[in-house]
Amino acid sequence: MTNAPSPLALWSRLARPVGALLSLAGLVHLLVPARLLSLASTGYDIALDVAFSPRDGATTRVRLLGLAMLATGAHLLYYGGVLPTRE
C-alpha cells in the first residue's frame, strides 16, 4: 500500500481556491461579455487561423455561463466541497 493522499483529501484542500477562481471568472463573464467574445475572436484567429463571429444572443449566453460559474464558485467557497458537511 502507498501513503499517497486520497483524491478526496486533495479535492477538499482545493475546493475553496477553485471556488474563488470560479467566482472571479463568473464575475468577469457577467460584467464584460462582449470583451470576452472579442478576445475569443482574436484568439481563434491567431491560434487556429479561423474566423470566429458570435451569433445573436452570444452575450446573453456568456452572461448565463458567468451566472452558473458564480453560483458554483460561491457554493464551493461557502461549503468547502461539492457536498455540504454536517458538523
PyMOL commands that place a pseudoatom at each C-alpha (Angstrom):
pseudoatom trace, name=CA, resn=MET, resi=1, chain=A, elem=C, hetatm=0, pos=[0.000, 0.000, 0.000]
pseudoatom trace, name=CA, resn=THR, resi=2, chain=A, elem=C, hetatm=0, pos=[1.129, 3.512, -0.657]
pseudoatom trace, name=CA, resn=ASN, resi=3, chain=A, elem=C, hetatm=0, pos=[0.958, 6.510, 1.601]
pseudoatom trace, name=CA, resn=ALA, resi=4, chain=A, elem=C, hetatm=0, pos=[-0.305, 8.769, -1.171]
pseudoatom trace, name=CA, resn=PRO, resi=5, chain=A, elem=C, hetatm=0, pos=[-3.097, 11.140, -0.149]
pseudoatom trace, name=CA, resn=SER, resi=6, chain=A, elem=C, hetatm=0, pos=[-6.536, 10.222, -1.377]
pseudoatom trace, name=CA, resn=PRO, resi=7, chain=A, elem=C, hetatm=0, pos=[-8.043, 12.229, -4.234]
pseudoatom trace, name=CA, resn=LEU, resi=8, chain=A, elem=C, hetatm=0, pos=[-10.849, 13.298, -1.904]
pseudoatom trace, name=CA, resn=ALA, resi=9, chain=A, elem=C, hetatm=0, pos=[-8.357, 14.799, 0.545]
pseudoatom trace, name=CA, resn=LEU, resi=10, chain=A, elem=C, hetatm=0, pos=[-6.718, 16.706, -2.297]
pseudoatom trace, name=CA, resn=TRP, resi=11, chain=A, elem=C, hetatm=0, pos=[-10.105, 17.928, -3.537]
pseudoatom trace, name=CA, resn=SER, resi=12, chain=A, elem=C, hetatm=0, pos=[-11.092, 19.140, -0.069]
pseudoatom trace, name=CA, resn=ARG, resi=13, chain=A, elem=C, hetatm=0, pos=[-7.938, 21.277, 0.047]
pseudoatom trace, name=CA, resn=LEU, resi=14, chain=A, elem=C, hetatm=0, pos=[-8.565, 22.676, -3.436]
pseudoatom trace, name=CA, resn=ALA, resi=15, chain=A, elem=C, hetatm=0, pos=[-12.326, 23.283, -3.226]
pseudoatom trace, name=CA, resn=ARG, resi=16, chain=A, elem=C, hetatm=0, pos=[-12.161, 26.812, -1.816]
pseudoatom trace, name=CA, resn=PRO, resi=17, chain=A, elem=C, hetatm=0, pos=[-9.374, 28.087, -4.120]
pseudoatom trace, name=CA, resn=VAL, resi=18, chain=A, elem=C, hetatm=0, pos=[-11.222, 26.613, -7.113]
pseudoatom trace, name=CA, resn=GLY, resi=19, chain=A, elem=C, hetatm=0, pos=[-14.393, 28.274, -5.824]
pseudoatom trace, name=CA, resn=ALA, resi=20, chain=A, elem=C, hetatm=0, pos=[-12.617, 31.630, -5.645]
pseudoatom trace, name=CA, resn=LEU, resi=21, chain=A, elem=C, hetatm=0, pos=[-11.333, 31.269, -9.214]
pseudoatom trace, name=CA, resn=LEU, resi=22, chain=A, elem=C, hetatm=0, pos=[-14.774, 30.242, -10.483]
pseudoatom trace, name=CA, resn=SER, resi=23, chain=A, elem=C, hetatm=0, pos=[-16.375, 33.199, -8.704]
pseudoatom trace, name=CA, resn=LEU, resi=24, chain=A, elem=C, hetatm=0, pos=[-13.873, 35.615, -10.206]
pseudoatom trace, name=CA, resn=ALA, resi=25, chain=A, elem=C, hetatm=0, pos=[-14.292, 34.138, -13.688]
pseudoatom trace, name=CA, resn=GLY, resi=26, chain=A, elem=C, hetatm=0, pos=[-18.074, 34.282, -13.278]
pseudoatom trace, name=CA, resn=LEU, resi=27, chain=A, elem=C, hetatm=0, pos=[-17.929, 37.971, -12.378]
pseudoatom trace, name=CA, resn=VAL, resi=28, chain=A, elem=C, hetatm=0, pos=[-15.806, 38.695, -15.441]
pseudoatom trace, name=CA, resn=HIS, resi=29, chain=A, elem=C, hetatm=0, pos=[-18.300, 36.831, -17.643]
pseudoatom trace, name=CA, resn=LEU, resi=30, chain=A, elem=C, hetatm=0, pos=[-21.175, 38.824, -16.131]
pseudoatom trace, name=CA, resn=LEU, resi=31, chain=A, elem=C, hetatm=0, pos=[-19.504, 42.229, -16.367]
pseudoatom trace, name=CA, resn=VAL, resi=32, chain=A, elem=C, hetatm=0, pos=[-17.676, 42.188, -19.720]
pseudoatom trace, name=CA, resn=PRO, resi=33, chain=A, elem=C, hetatm=0, pos=[-19.149, 39.508, -22.017]
pseudoatom trace, name=CA, resn=ALA, resi=34, chain=A, elem=C, hetatm=0, pos=[-18.540, 41.495, -25.206]
pseudoatom trace, name=CA, resn=ARG, resi=35, chain=A, elem=C, hetatm=0, pos=[-14.869, 41.908, -24.328]
pseudoatom trace, name=CA, resn=LEU, resi=36, chain=A, elem=C, hetatm=0, pos=[-14.562, 38.148, -23.732]
pseudoatom trace, name=CA, resn=LEU, resi=37, chain=A, elem=C, hetatm=0, pos=[-16.169, 37.416, -27.097]
pseudoatom trace, name=CA, resn=SER, resi=38, chain=A, elem=C, hetatm=0, pos=[-13.753, 39.827, -28.763]
pseudoatom trace, name=CA, resn=LEU, resi=39, chain=A, elem=C, hetatm=0, pos=[-10.838, 38.139, -27.004]
pseudoatom trace, name=CA, resn=ALA, resi=40, chain=A, elem=C, hetatm=0, pos=[-12.123, 34.731, -28.147]
pseudoatom trace, name=CA, resn=SER, resi=41, chain=A, elem=C, hetatm=0, pos=[-12.361, 36.005, -31.714]
pseudoatom trace, name=CA, resn=THR, resi=42, chain=A, elem=C, hetatm=0, pos=[-8.769, 37.251, -31.600]
pseudoatom trace, name=CA, resn=GLY, resi=43, chain=A, elem=C, hetatm=0, pos=[-7.557, 34.020, -30.004]
pseudoatom trace, name=CA, resn=TYR, resi=44, chain=A, elem=C, hetatm=0, pos=[-9.296, 31.847, -32.612]
pseudoatom trace, name=CA, resn=ASP, resi=45, chain=A, elem=C, hetatm=0, pos=[-7.805, 33.982, -35.385]
pseudoatom trace, name=CA, resn=ILE, resi=46, chain=A, elem=C, hetatm=0, pos=[-4.252, 33.785, -34.023]
pseudoatom trace, name=CA, resn=ALA, resi=47, chain=A, elem=C, hetatm=0, pos=[-4.139, 30.246, -32.629]
pseudoatom trace, name=CA, resn=LEU, resi=48, chain=A, elem=C, hetatm=0, pos=[-6.427, 28.362, -35.011]
pseudoatom trace, name=CA, resn=ASP, resi=49, chain=A, elem=C, hetatm=0, pos=[-6.463, 30.646, -38.055]
pseudoatom trace, name=CA, resn=VAL, resi=50, chain=A, elem=C, hetatm=0, pos=[-10.253, 30.513, -38.273]
pseudoatom trace, name=CA, resn=ALA, resi=51, chain=A, elem=C, hetatm=0, pos=[-12.875, 33.230, -38.309]
pseudoatom trace, name=CA, resn=PHE, resi=52, chain=A, elem=C, hetatm=0, pos=[-14.983, 33.438, -35.161]
pseudoatom trace, name=CA, resn=SER, resi=53, chain=A, elem=C, hetatm=0, pos=[-18.128, 35.527, -35.322]
pseudoatom trace, name=CA, resn=PRO, resi=54, chain=A, elem=C, hetatm=0, pos=[-20.533, 35.357, -32.372]
pseudoatom trace, name=CA, resn=ARG, resi=55, chain=A, elem=C, hetatm=0, pos=[-24.176, 34.782, -33.279]
pseudoatom trace, name=CA, resn=ASP, resi=56, chain=A, elem=C, hetatm=0, pos=[-27.133, 36.715, -31.946]
pseudoatom trace, name=CA, resn=GLY, resi=57, chain=A, elem=C, hetatm=0, pos=[-27.564, 36.249, -28.218]
pseudoatom trace, name=CA, resn=ALA, resi=58, chain=A, elem=C, hetatm=0, pos=[-23.939, 35.309, -27.587]
pseudoatom trace, name=CA, resn=THR, resi=59, chain=A, elem=C, hetatm=0, pos=[-23.510, 37.954, -24.884]
pseudoatom trace, name=CA, resn=THR, resi=60, chain=A, elem=C, hetatm=0, pos=[-26.590, 36.608, -23.101]
pseudoatom trace, name=CA, resn=ARG, resi=61, chain=A, elem=C, hetatm=0, pos=[-25.188, 33.077, -23.201]
pseudoatom trace, name=CA, resn=VAL, resi=62, chain=A, elem=C, hetatm=0, pos=[-21.838, 34.308, -21.878]
pseudoatom trace, name=CA, resn=ARG, resi=63, chain=A, elem=C, hetatm=0, pos=[-23.645, 36.052, -19.013]
pseudoatom trace, name=CA, resn=LEU, resi=64, chain=A, elem=C, hetatm=0, pos=[-25.643, 32.886, -18.229]
pseudoatom trace, name=CA, resn=LEU, resi=65, chain=A, elem=C, hetatm=0, pos=[-22.412, 30.907, -18.140]
pseudoatom trace, name=CA, resn=GLY, resi=66, chain=A, elem=C, hetatm=0, pos=[-21.000, 33.552, -15.789]
pseudoatom trace, name=CA, resn=LEU, resi=67, chain=A, elem=C, hetatm=0, pos=[-24.015, 33.230, -13.514]
pseudoatom trace, name=CA, resn=ALA, resi=68, chain=A, elem=C, hetatm=0, pos=[-23.562, 29.450, -13.348]
pseudoatom trace, name=CA, resn=MET, resi=69, chain=A, elem=C, hetatm=0, pos=[-19.840, 29.857, -12.638]
pseudoatom trace, name=CA, resn=LEU, resi=70, chain=A, elem=C, hetatm=0, pos=[-20.547, 32.411, -9.915]
pseudoatom trace, name=CA, resn=ALA, resi=71, chain=A, elem=C, hetatm=0, pos=[-23.140, 30.166, -8.260]
pseudoatom trace, name=CA, resn=THR, resi=72, chain=A, elem=C, hetatm=0, pos=[-20.819, 27.151, -8.375]
pseudoatom trace, name=CA, resn=GLY, resi=73, chain=A, elem=C, hetatm=0, pos=[-17.895, 29.164, -7.042]
pseudoatom trace, name=CA, resn=ALA, resi=74, chain=A, elem=C, hetatm=0, pos=[-19.983, 30.608, -4.218]
pseudoatom trace, name=CA, resn=HIS, resi=75, chain=A, elem=C, hetatm=0, pos=[-21.142, 27.110, -3.268]
pseudoatom trace, name=CA, resn=LEU, resi=76, chain=A, elem=C, hetatm=0, pos=[-17.562, 25.809, -3.157]
pseudoatom trace, name=CA, resn=LEU, resi=77, chain=A, elem=C, hetatm=0, pos=[-16.398, 28.826, -1.162]
pseudoatom trace, name=CA, resn=TYR, resi=78, chain=A, elem=C, hetatm=0, pos=[-19.204, 28.504, 1.369]
pseudoatom trace, name=CA, resn=TYR, resi=79, chain=A, elem=C, hetatm=0, pos=[-19.276, 24.729, 1.844]
pseudoatom trace, name=CA, resn=GLY, resi=80, chain=A, elem=C, hetatm=0, pos=[-15.653, 23.886, 1.026]
pseudoatom trace, name=CA, resn=GLY, resi=81, chain=A, elem=C, hetatm=0, pos=[-16.693, 20.989, -1.188]
pseudoatom trace, name=CA, resn=VAL, resi=82, chain=A, elem=C, hetatm=0, pos=[-19.310, 19.674, -3.557]
pseudoatom trace, name=CA, resn=LEU, resi=83, chain=A, elem=C, hetatm=0, pos=[-21.494, 18.242, -0.807]
pseudoatom trace, name=CA, resn=PRO, resi=84, chain=A, elem=C, hetatm=0, pos=[-22.254, 20.160, 2.388]
pseudoatom trace, name=CA, resn=THR, resi=85, chain=A, elem=C, hetatm=0, pos=[-20.860, 18.526, 5.502]
pseudoatom trace, name=CA, resn=ARG, resi=86, chain=A, elem=C, hetatm=0, pos=[-22.776, 18.119, 8.719]
pseudoatom trace, name=CA, resn=GLU, resi=87, chain=A, elem=C, hetatm=0, pos=[-20.754, 19.429, 11.600]
for i in range(1, 87): cmd.bond("trace and resi %d" % i, "trace and resi %d" % (i + 1))
show_as sticks, trace
zoom trace
